Amino acid sequence: MSGYVLKQAFLHRNRFEGQRDEGTSGSFDILRAVAEINIYESIFVAYLTGSVVIADTSALSSTINFQGQETIRLVWNVGDVEYDRTFYVYGVSAAVRGDNDTSQTYVLQIIEEHAYLSAFKHMRGSSVGNIADIIANTLSSKLDMDMEGVEFEQADQSVRVTENNRTPLELCEWLVERATSLYGEPMFLYSSITGGIAFRSLGTMMMDFPWEENEPFILTSLPAASVAETRRHELNQILTISVPENDDIIAVARSGALKSQYYSVDPFSRSVDTVEFSAIAHFEAKKEAGRTLYPNTMFDDHFDINGTKIVDMDSTFASQINTSGMYDGALAYDEERDPSKHRVKISRTSDLVLLEKDRFDIVVYGDRFGDTAGKVRAVGTTVDLIVPKTQPSYTASSHTVDQKRSGKFLITHMRHIFDPLTDDYTIACTVARIGTPDDINSRTREENEHRPT
């Protein structure tokens, strides 16, 4: 049972001499030459990127003459779901001539069309409105993107912004960095293979459960070769886990995740307003609103040094000159007459820092990253993981789990890896969690984590 089927791979150029695919003017069929495909998703990037490795054993390059100005269309099936995507080639690298002096390997760097187009457009003017509306209008009017049916969550900020010769995506990224939800959560503009472009808050992402809760991914120490092929693909198996060095509480605190103070200076009124931020209060507010997976933070809020709790220590200070007195209507970017509104800006930083605190990488079979309805998990959704604390097993009914590596995690990055030589499709994911469950070691996986109501 193969992980996927690559059905078509066409390289398109505007002008060239050589053998064309029959019925398709201006394209080469490179299906047999594709050695590997990688496609990258990230909640921090508003477009897909990737690479296509071509093993040229038939002097293809002498006919095509790769210039980094081509488009490549890929059509593949994962189970019953077909994907048809066209990317722009923006770079060609790693050309290696073989021993026989005729074979070469090319790595084509690919990117989504709207990102390619954005690099050549610069804007002048200004926009006023909710940050989500400004971003959606920029993508639609400047990059010709179809925004019908696209999930765009409203931000808490309505602003006036000048375009300042930025490219469309530069403007969007700049706005995303200043956008929060009503609860002070960061917002993300990202693209995925399955869902296209989206603009969503961290709280909305953490509540997105694409699968049934009885279908977690399980770490096992058994080698894949010892499992029957049919059985192997029936299992939601975690192939590997890689844990980077993290959990540096000093770095977390000094980056603004625990407590901060924000100073707003208004030269027109000659006033200085101070706003305090507490991570504990932030989590409590989200818990009451049903915006968090777990009730607890990822640090011991009772830990103290010389009698002072670490969560009560001022570790970060931020300030801003507020020129709102210049505007009667919409405010300039990042400005707000109500100083308490600035609390959401520093809480955004807290959430982003905590996303980096408890994260690790897993590798899973790509064809298992979807349910029977064909909905494939993507960045910006959650995945349920089981990492047994003792002897790994395919079942978890009687095993105590590793409380740090088990539970529900947000998928922040994905690398889709397609290997045409073996038909294997694997996905390398970076997963992160904000908050920890109280009772993860006292339940079986049939007793799932508490969901907000």
C-alpha positions as CSV (number, residue, x, y, z in Angstrom):
1,M,0.0,0.0,0.0
2,S,1.6,3.2,-1.1
3,G,1.4,6.5,0.7
4,Y,0.5,8.5,-2.4
5,V,0.4,8.4,-6.2
6,L,2.1,11.2,-8.2
7,K,-0.1,11.4,-11.3
8,Q,1.3,14.3,-13.2
9,A,4.3,16.6,-13.2
10,F,4.5,19.2,-15.9
11,L,7.1,22.0,-16.2
12,H,5.8,25.0,-18.2
13,R,7.9,27.6,-20.0
14,N,6.8,30.5,-22.2
15,R,9.3,29.9,-24.9
16,F,11.5,26.9,-25.7
17,E,12.4,24.3,-28.3
18,G,12.0,20.6,-27.7
19,Q,9.5,17.8,-27.2
20,R,6.2,19.0,-25.7
21,D,3.6,17.0,-24.0
22,E,1.0,16.0,-26.6
23,G,-2.0,18.4,-26.3
24,T,-0.3,20.7,-23.8
25,S,1.4,23.6,-25.6
26,G,4.5,24.9,-23.8
27,S,5.1,22.2,-21.2
28,F,7.4,19.2,-20.5
29,D,6.3,16.0,-18.9
30,I,8.9,15.5,-16.2
31,L,7.1,12.8,-14.2
32,R,9.7,10.2,-14.7
33,A,12.5,12.6,-13.7
34,V,11.1,13.7,-10.3
35,A,13.2,12.1,-7.5
36,E,11.7,14.0,-4.5
37,I,9.1,16.7,-3.7
38,N,9.1,18.7,-0.5
39,I,6.4,21.2,0.4
40,Y,6.5,23.4,3.4
41,E,3.7,25.0,5.5
42,S,4.0,27.3,8.5
43,I,1.6,29.4,10.5
44,F,4.2,32.2,10.3
45,V,4.3,32.3,6.5
46,A,1.6,33.4,4.2
47,Y,2.5,31.1,1.3
48,L,3.7,27.6,0.5
49,T,7.3,27.0,-0.4
50,G,9.1,23.8,-1.4
51,S,11.6,22.1,-3.7
52,V,11.4,19.5,-6.5
53,V,14.5,17.3,-7.1
54,I,14.9,16.3,-10.7
55,A,17.3,13.4,-11.6
56,D,18.2,14.3,-15.2
57,T,19.5,11.1,-16.8
58,S,18.3,11.8,-20.3
59,A,19.9,15.3,-20.9
60,L,16.6,17.0,-20.1
61,S,18.4,20.2,-19.1
62,S,19.9,20.5,-22.6
63,T,16.4,20.9,-23.9
64,I,14.7,22.9,-21.1
65,N,17.6,25.1,-20.0
66,F,16.3,25.8,-16.5
67,Q,16.3,29.5,-15.8
68,G,14.2,29.8,-12.6
69,Q,11.3,31.4,-14.5
70,E,9.2,28.3,-15.0
71,T,6.0,27.0,-13.5
72,I,5.5,23.5,-12.3
73,R,2.2,21.7,-12.0
74,L,1.9,18.7,-9.6
75,V,-1.1,16.4,-9.4
76,W,-1.1,13.7,-6.8
77,N,-3.5,11.5,-4.9
78,V,-3.5,10.6,-1.2
79,G,-6.1,7.9,-0.8
80,D,-9.3,9.2,-2.5
81,V,-8.3,12.9,-2.3
82,E,-6.6,14.5,-5.3
83,Y,-4.5,17.6,-5.1
84,D,-3.7,19.8,-8.1
85,R,-1.2,22.6,-7.4
86,T,0.8,24.9,-9.6
87,F,3.9,26.6,-8.2
88,Y,6.4,29.1,-9.6
89,V,10.0,28.1,-9.9
90,Y,12.1,30.9,-8.6
91,G,15.5,29.3,-8.3
92,V,17.6,26.4,-9.6
93,S,20.4,25.0,-7.5
94,A,22.6,21.9,-6.7
95,A,23.3,20.9,-10.3
96,V,25.7,17.9,-9.9
97,R,27.2,16.2,-12.9
98,G,27.4,12.4,-12.6
99,D,30.4,10.2,-13.2
100,N,29.3,9.4,-16.7
101,D,29.2,13.2,-17.5
102,T,25.6,13.0,-18.7
103,S,23.4,12.8,-15.6
104,Q,22.7,15.8,-13.4
105,T,20.5,16.5,-10.4
106,Y,18.6,19.7,-10.2
107,V,16.8,21.2,-7.2
108,L,14.0,23.5,-8.3
109,Q,12.9,26.0,-5.6
110,I,9.2,26.6,-5.8
111,I,6.8,29.1,-4.3
112,E,3.1,29.9,-4.5
113,E,2.0,32.3,-7.2
114,H,0.8,35.1,-5.0
115,A,4.2,35.2,-3.2
116,Y,6.0,35.3,-6.5
117,L,3.8,38.1,-7.8
118,S,4.1,40.1,-4.6
119,A,7.8,40.4,-4.9
120,F,7.4,42.6,-8.0
121,K,4.7,44.9,-6.7
122,H,5.2,48.0,-4.5
123,M,2.3,50.0,-3.2
124,R,1.7,53.6,-2.4
125,G,-1.3,55.0,-0.5
126,S,-3.1,54.3,2.7
127,S,-5.8,52.0,4.1
128,V,-8.3,52.3,7.0
129,G,-10.3,49.6,8.7
130,N,-10.0,46.4,10.6
131,I,-6.7,44.7,10.1
132,A,-8.4,41.5,8.7
133,D,-10.3,43.6,6.1
134,I,-7.1,45.4,5.0
135,I,-5.2,42.2,4.6
136,A,-8.1,40.5,2.6
137,N,-8.5,43.5,0.4
138,T,-4.7,43.7,-0.3
139,L,-4.6,40.0,-1.3
140,S,-7.6,40.4,-3.5
141,S,-6.9,43.7,-5.2
142,K,-3.1,43.5,-5.5
143,L,-2.5,39.8,-5.9
144,D,-5.7,38.7,-7.6
145,M,-6.5,36.1,-5.0
146,D,-9.9,34.6,-4.8
147,M,-11.1,35.4,-1.2
148,E,-14.5,33.7,-1.5
149,G,-15.0,31.2,1.3
150,V,-11.6,32.0,2.9
151,E,-11.5,31.9,6.7
152,F,-10.6,35.4,7.9
153,E,-11.2,36.1,11.5
154,Q,-11.7,39.7,12.5
155,A,-8.8,41.3,14.5
156,D,-9.4,43.5,17.6
157,Q,-7.6,46.4,15.9
158,S,-9.0,48.9,13.4
159,V,-6.2,51.1,12.1
160,R,-5.0,53.6,9.6
161,V,-1.8,52.4,7.8
162,T,0.3,53.9,5.0
163,E,1.7,51.4,2.5
164,N,5.1,53.1,2.3
165,N,6.3,51.4,-0.9
166,R,5.9,47.9,0.7
167,T,5.1,44.8,-1.4
168,P,1.6,43.5,-0.7
169,L,2.8,40.6,1.4
170,E,5.2,42.9,3.3
171,L,2.3,45.0,4.3
172,C,0.2,42.0,5.3
173,E,3.1,40.6,7.4
174,W,3.6,44.0,9.0
175,L,-0.1,44.1,10.0
176,V,-0.2,40.5,11.3
177,E,2.6,41.4,13.7
178,R,0.3,44.1,15.2
179,A,-2.9,42.1,15.2
180,T,-4.5,40.3,18.1
181,S,-7.8,38.7,19.0
182,L,-10.1,40.3,21.5
183,Y,-8.4,38.1,24.1
184,G,-4.9,39.3,23.3
185,E,-3.9,36.2,21.3
186,P,-1.6,36.5,18.3
187,M,-3.1,36.1,14.9
188,F,-1.5,34.3,11.9
189,L,-1.8,34.6,8.1
190,Y,-0.8,31.3,6.6
191,S,-1.3,29.0,3.7
192,S,-1.8,25.2,3.6
193,I,-2.1,22.5,0.9
194,T,-5.6,21.6,2.1
195,G,-7.1,24.8,3.1
196,G,-5.4,27.6,1.2
197,I,-4.9,31.0,2.7
198,A,-6.4,31.8,6.2
199,F,-6.2,34.4,8.9
200,R,-6.9,33.0,12.4
201,S,-6.1,33.6,16.0
202,L,-4.2,31.3,18.3
203,G,-7.3,30.6,20.4
204,T,-9.3,29.6,17.3
205,M,-6.5,27.3,16.2
206,M,-6.3,25.5,19.5
207,M,-10.0,24.7,19.4
208,D,-9.8,23.2,15.9
209,F,-10.1,19.4,16.2
210,P,-10.2,17.9,12.7
211,W,-10.4,14.3,13.8
212,E,-12.3,12.1,16.2
213,E,-10.7,12.0,19.6
214,N,-10.2,8.3,19.5
215,E,-7.7,8.5,16.7
216,P,-4.5,9.8,18.3
217,F,-1.0,9.3,16.9
218,I,1.1,6.8,19.0
219,L,4.8,6.5,19.4
220,T,6.1,2.9,19.1
221,S,9.6,1.5,19.3
222,L,8.8,-1.3,16.9
223,P,10.5,-0.9,13.5
224,A,8.2,-0.3,10.6
225,A,9.8,-3.4,8.9
226,S,8.4,-5.7,11.6
227,V,4.8,-4.5,11.0
228,A,2.8,-5.9,8.1
229,E,2.3,-3.4,5.4
230,T,-1.4,-3.3,5.6
231,R,-1.3,-3.0,9.4
232,R,1.4,-0.3,9.3
233,H,-0.9,2.0,7.3
234,E,-3.9,1.3,9.5
235,L,-2.0,2.7,12.5
236,N,-1.5,6.4,13.4
237,Q,2.1,5.7,14.1
238,I,4.7,8.3,15.2
239,L,7.9,7.3,13.4
240,T,10.3,9.5,15.2
241,I,10.3,12.3,17.8
242,S,13.0,15.0,18.0
243,V,13.1,17.3,21.0
244,P,15.1,20.5,20.6
245,E,16.7,22.3,23.6
246,N,14.0,24.5,25.1
247,D,12.2,25.1,28.4
248,D,14.7,27.9,29.3
249,I,12.6,29.6,32.0
250,I,15.0,32.6,32.2
251,A,14.7,33.2,28.5
252,V,10.9,32.7,28.7
253,A,10.6,35.2,31.5
254,R,12.9,37.8,30.0
255,S,11.1,37.5,26.6
256,G,7.8,38.7,28.2
257,A,5.9,35.5,28.7
258,L,5.3,35.8,32.5
259,K,4.9,39.5,33.4
260,S,5.4,42.8,31.6
261,Q,4.8,46.5,32.0
262,Y,3.7,48.7,29.1
263,Y,4.2,52.5,29.0
264,S,2.1,54.7,26.7
265,V,3.4,58.2,26.3
266,D,1.1,60.9,24.9
267,P,3.1,64.1,24.2
268,F,-0.1,66.0,23.4
269,S,-1.6,65.5,26.9
270,R,1.8,65.1,28.6
271,S,0.7,61.9,30.2
272,V,2.3,58.5,30.8
273,D,-0.1,55.5,31.3
274,T,1.2,52.2,32.7
275,V,-0.4,48.9,32.0
276,E,0.6,45.6,33.6
277,F,0.4,42.2,32.1
278,S,0.3,38.9,34.1
279,A,0.5,35.5,32.3
280,I,-1.6,33.9,35.1
281,A,-4.4,36.4,34.6
282,H,-4.1,36.0,30.8
283,F,-4.6,32.3,31.1
284,E,-7.5,32.6,33.5
285,A,-9.3,35.0,31.2
286,K,-8.9,32.7,28.2
287,K,-10.0,29.7,30.4
288,E,-13.2,31.5,31.4
289,A,-13.9,32.3,27.7
290,G,-13.3,28.8,26.6
291,R,-10.2,29.8,24.6
292,T,-7.6,27.4,25.8
293,L,-7.1,23.6,25.7
294,Y,-5.8,23.2,29.2
295,P,-6.4,25.1,32.5
296,N,-2.7,25.4,33.5
297,T,0.3,27.3,32.2
298,M,3.5,25.6,31.4
299,F,5.4,26.8,34.4
300,D,5.1,26.5,38.2
301,D,3.4,29.7,39.2
302,H,4.2,29.0,42.9
303,F,7.9,29.0,42.3
304,D,9.6,31.8,44.2
305,I,13.0,33.3,44.8
306,N,13.6,34.9,48.2
307,G,9.9,34.9,48.9
308,T,8.9,36.6,45.6
309,K,7.0,34.5,43.0
310,I,8.6,34.4,39.6
311,V,5.3,35.4,38.0
312,D,5.3,38.6,40.0
313,M,8.8,39.7,38.9
314,D,8.9,42.4,36.2
315,S,11.0,40.9,33.4
316,T,9.9,43.0,30.4
317,F,9.2,46.6,29.7
318,A,7.7,48.1,26.6
319,S,6.8,51.7,25.7
320,Q,5.3,53.7,22.8
321,I,4.7,57.3,22.0
322,N,1.0,57.7,21.3
323,T,0.3,60.4,18.7
324,S,-3.4,59.7,18.6
325,G,-4.1,63.4,19.2
326,M,-3.3,64.0,15.5
327,Y,-6.3,62.0,14.3
328,D,-10.0,62.7,14.8
329,G,-11.1,59.4,13.1
330,A,-9.2,56.2,12.7
331,L,-6.0,55.8,14.7
332,A,-2.6,55.4,13.3
333,Y,-1.2,51.8,13.4
334,D,-0.7,50.3,16.8
335,E,-2.3,53.2,18.6
336,E,-5.2,53.2,21.0
337,R,-6.5,56.0,23.2
338,D,-7.6,53.5,25.9
339,P,-4.3,52.4,27.6
340,S,-5.9,49.2,28.8
341,K,-6.1,48.1,25.2
342,H,-2.4,47.9,25.1
343,R,-2.6,44.8,27.3
344,V,-3.5,42.7,24.3
345,K,-0.3,43.7,22.6
346,I,1.9,42.4,25.3
347,S,-0.2,39.3,25.9
348,R,0.4,38.5,22.2
349,T,4.1,38.4,22.9
350,S,3.5,36.1,25.9
351,D,1.6,33.6,23.8
352,L,4.3,33.6,21.0
353,V,7.1,33.0,23.5
354,L,5.2,30.1,25.1
355,L,4.7,28.5,21.7
356,E,8.5,28.2,21.5
357,K,8.8,26.8,25.1
358,D,7.2,23.4,24.7
359,R,7.6,22.2,21.2
360,F,9.2,19.3,19.3
361,D,9.2,17.6,16.0
362,I,7.5,14.4,14.9
363,V,7.5,12.3,11.7
364,V,4.3,10.5,10.7
365,Y,2.9,8.7,7.6
366,G,1.3,11.3,5.3
367,D,-1.5,9.1,4.2
368,R,-2.7,8.8,7.9
369,F,-3.0,12.5,8.3
370,G,-6.6,12.6,7.4
371,D,-9.9,11.0,8.4
372,T,-12.4,8.9,6.5
373,A,-14.2,12.1,5.3
374,G,-11.0,13.1,3.5
375,K,-10.2,16.1,5.7
376,V,-6.4,16.3,6.0
377,R,-4.8,17.9,8.9
378,A,-2.8,21.0,8.3
379,V,-0.9,23.7,10.1
380,G,-3.1,25.7,12.4
381,T,-5.0,22.6,13.7
382,T,-4.3,20.3,16.6
383,V,-3.1,16.7,16.8
384,D,-3.5,14.3,19.6
385,L,-0.3,12.5,20.6
386,I,0.4,9.5,22.9
387,V,4.0,9.0,24.0
388,P,4.1,6.1,26.5
389,K,6.2,6.7,29.6
390,T,7.4,3.1,29.8
391,Q,7.3,0.4,27.2
392,P,5.8,1.8,23.9
393,S,2.9,0.0,22.5
394,Y,0.4,0.3,19.7
395,T,-2.4,0.4,22.2
396,A,-2.6,2.7,25.2
397,S,-5.4,1.3,27.3
398,S,-3.1,0.3,30.2
399,H,0.0,2.5,29.7
400,T,0.9,5.6,31.6
401,V,1.8,8.3,29.2
402,D,4.6,10.9,29.1
403,Q,2.8,13.9,30.4
404,K,5.1,16.3,28.6
405,R,4.9,14.8,25.1
406,S,1.3,13.5,25.2
407,G,-1.9,15.4,24.8
408,K,-3.1,17.8,22.2
409,F,-0.6,20.0,20.4
410,L,-0.9,22.8,17.8
411,I,0.8,22.1,14.5
412,T,2.9,25.1,13.6
413,H,5.1,23.8,10.8
414,M,4.8,20.9,8.3
415,R,7.1,19.5,5.7
416,H,5.4,17.2,3.2
417,I,8.0,14.7,1.8
418,F,7.1,12.7,-1.3
419,D,9.5,10.0,-2.5
420,P,8.5,8.8,-6.0
421,L,11.1,6.0,-5.9
422,T,9.3,4.2,-3.0
423,D,5.9,5.9,-3.2
424,D,6.4,6.9,0.5
425,Y,4.7,10.0,1.8
426,T,5.8,11.2,5.2
427,I,5.2,14.5,7.1
428,A,7.6,16.1,9.5
429,C,5.7,18.4,11.9
430,T,6.7,20.9,14.5
431,V,4.1,20.8,17.3
432,A,3.6,23.2,20.2
433,R,1.4,23.5,23.2
434,I,0.2,26.3,25.5
435,G,-1.0,25.0,28.8
436,T,-0.8,21.5,30.3
437,P,-3.6,19.1,31.5
438,D,-4.1,18.4,35.2
439,D,-4.7,14.7,34.9
440,I,-3.0,13.3,31.8
441,N,-1.3,10.6,33.8
442,S,-4.4,9.5,35.7
443,R,-6.6,8.6,32.7
444,T,-6.6,6.3,29.7
445,R,-6.9,7.7,26.2
446,E,-10.7,6.9,26.3
447,E,-10.9,9.6,29.0
448,N,-10.0,12.6,26.9
449,E,-8.8,16.0,27.9
450,H,-11.5,18.4,29.0
451,R,-12.8,20.6,26.1
452,P,-14.1,24.0,26.7
453,T,-17.9,24.2,26.4
